[in-house]
């Protein structure tokens, strides 16, 4: 006789079983792991409200949710803050739907503006979505030399020139976090967006137990670009990055960095390179296509509670242009200081 699914709140008491479940399912990601929840809650104070699905004594699903406050006191439930992938992880459809149903009830009891589930694949749900975000993944070759030869002609020529003519080199080390943060801040400021605080990067290196890797691209002793990647199973996820002004135009720094990072990944046995999320109207989207990656739509879904429409406060909204232009003109030292308190609203 089949045992029905029961959904209950959960916490750290099931972390070990939860992580085993996450790693055993195709929907599980680096961000579904318990340590991502601990990192976010510890740094930003967002409140975990996680749900677990049980069939008898067996854990059959988990939905990492966090209650996040907005600038004007609004509240939202997110799966998962500061992550590109989220949503429920379950062993079967019944458990998945049970988790979503309970999450909707939780959102209504808490009277949040909305609940956002950051599905990677189409969940087949009658919930409003968005076509704003796309992700980029591809299988890595077996030979590091094949990374360069598999790139489109123009990107391949730029990467080769960066290595042979400009002498760019890729180095690995957690001590490059300072360079990463400085370059990340510069890029965000130029785009008119608040950055994440330096503690965000330092704590990731500290808490991810070797699965957060930092690389730096240098020309002689000059830092040109940096990237933080996450290791998850056979996948390397290129996540946070920054590039010095004019480093791409003069030296093709980003082009070289991601080519060399893929070579590094192949040497260490990774089989998939995850180039992560970009907005469809962004320069980052075009850059990834230029590198030979195929975009795949991310199927984010929303359960609206007190809000009447999907959230629209993002750089693709023309109404945010005046804010972005004003922020880009703010002195860098002030932008850095203001970014710290604002970062908790950027989930």
C-alpha positions, 0 to 999 in steps of 0.5 A: 500500500502506498504511503502518502506524502507529508510536508513539514517544516525542517531545519538543520536536523536533517541537513545530512540527509537533505544534502544526500537527496540534493546530490542524488537528483537532477534538480539538485544544485550547489545552491540547494545544499545546506551550507548555502542556506547557512551562508546566506542566513549568517551574513544577511539575516534572511530567515530560513523557512524550509520544507521537507517532504516525507513518505513515512520515515523516508525523506523524499523532497526538500524545498529551501525557502527563505523569508527576505525583507524588501526596502520598504518593509515588503516581504517575499519568499525566495528559493533561493536567495543569491542563487540562479537555481532553486525550487523543490528537489524531490524523488517524484512528482507527487512529492514535488507538487506537495512541497509547492502546495505547502509553500503556497500556503506558507506564502499566504499565511505570511502575507508576503508580496510573492513567492519566487521559485527559481526553477532551471527546467520547466516545472509544468505549473500554472504559475506566472513566469518570466523570460528575462533570464537564461543560463549557459552550460556545455560539456567540456572536452576530454583534452584541455587543448580542445577547449580553444579549438572548440571556440568560435573563430573570432573568440578563438583568435582573441583568446589565442592573441591574449595568451601569445601576444599579451602574455596573459596568465591564469592563477588560482588562489583564495588570496585573490579574493581582494582582487576579485572584490575590487574588480567586481565592485568597479564593474557593478558601479559602472553598470549602475548597480550596488555591489555585494559586500567584501564579506560575501566573497570572504565567507564563501571561500571560508564556508564552502570547504574548498568548493569555492575557487578563485582565479586571477588573470594577470599581465605581468604583475597587473591584475586584469580580471578575476572569477570565483567558481563553485565545484559541484559534482562534475560541474564547475560553475563560473559565478562571480567575476570582475574585469579591470577597465579597458582590459577586455578592449586592450587584452581580451582579458575575459575572453582569455579568462573563461577559455583558461578556466575551462582548460583548468576545469578539464585538467581537474576532471570536470565534465560540465562548464556552467556559465550561469545566468544572464539577462537576455538583453544584456552584454553578458548574454551576448558575450556568452553566445560569442564564446559558443554557448547556447542559451537556455531559458530559466523557468522562474515561477511566481506565486503572487500574494499581496502583489498584483504583478511579477517583480519588475525592479531589474536593469531591464526595466527602463524605469530603473534607468535614472537610478542606474545612471545616478548610481554610476555617477556616485563616487566609488567610495560612497557606492562601496559604503552604501552597497553594504546595507543595500546588499541584503535587498539584492537577493 
